């Protein structure tokens, strides 16, 4: 009887990424936390908006972990007696909306301009790069302060300003990647086969560049969220009755000596979200890179062998 070797089936991409995520417990905890934040952003305002806006002067600056007023006061109350837990949950939507909108807009604009600058002629590339230089010549927060002071603070203006300041990051990264990828053999083969520049860019080059851009976008999400918090802390970001984590910190700064929890809990939410995004970005940098992916796969194999 002849014995034939069988090659195990290659696991599906989602299964493989799930296994690699399970191998990195810090990244797994980061994903769980970010999913919880996403759920709060989606259902928080519809669930707790009325409670978060209801004032109760008898509960002004209520201390944390005092459940006599209900479980929503587990983190304490603010200067108007509103439960901090409910306000943090409701504020998640605006905070995530500003960060996600700015990152999405800047990533799309920067990627398209970077693809054109990396593949087109030298003159076109120079024009696009000079545009990036003009944007980068202004400090991002200073530019945001000036524009918001002129146009007025609103969610739309905040998203547009923060997005414009982040376009050069994606533009320069994409251009550098395209200039390296366009010299590879599979791109040259597509040219020989008569593929159009548009097809080469979006079908052959963009999929190679996309993992790097996704990693940068994850990090940039944290940066934009911190920038929005800084602007809200300065008083030119989101204005009441709208609420964000940064605005909550700004509203509690005058009570730091006798009611530290007003600024501490929204600040902790920003820190944990930023930390989770950084951990996820580090995992994505390895998981999406075929050259380094073996590290996570090897870690998973060792754990499976020990089990």
HELIX and SHEET records of a PDB file:
HELIX    1   1 UNK A   13  UNK A   23  1                                  11    
HELIX    2   2 UNK A   25  UNK A   53  1                                  29    
HELIX    3   3 UNK A   57  UNK A   59  5                                   3    
HELIX    4   4 UNK A   67  UNK A   69  5                                   3    
HELIX    5   5 UNK A   71  UNK A   73  5                                   3    
HELIX    6   6 UNK A   84  UNK A  119  1                                  36    
HELIX    7   7 UNK A  122  UNK A  136  1                                  15    
HELIX    8   8 UNK A  140  UNK A  151  1                                  12    
HELIX    9   9 UNK A  155  UNK A  181  1                                  27    
HELIX   10  10 UNK A  185  UNK A  192  1                                   8    
HELIX   11  11 UNK A  197  UNK A  199  1                                   3    
HELIX   12  12 UNK A  200  UNK A  205  3                                   6    
HELIX   13  13 UNK A  206  UNK A  234  1                                  29    
HELIX   14  14 UNK A  245  UNK A  252  1                                   8    
HELIX   15  15 UNK A  253  UNK A  255  5                                   3    
HELIX   16  16 UNK A  261  UNK A  287  1                                  27    
HELIX   17  17 UNK A  294  UNK A  306  1                                  13    
END                                                                             
